[in-house]
């Protein structure tokens, strides 16, 4: 005599959970990469001298405003 145990999730539901988990991890990884790149770009912008900023049409106050943003804000 064998006893069958029924799991509350079907095989398809479990696969779907795995797919969603991978998708969530991928989304988080992409967000992290975007945030790191944004922070690096802001640090580089902050290091530019006023002459280069003028060439780009930016003022020091424009740069200070951009650099003051949290890394998660575009």
LINHU-V939245 format. One line per field, one symbol per residue. burial: + if it has 16 or more other ideal C-beta (glycine too) atoms within 10 Angstrom, else -. A space follows every 10 residues. Layout:
BEGIN
burial: ???
END
This chain:
BEGIN
burial: ---------- ---------- ---------- -------+-- -+--+----- -------+-- --+------- ----
END
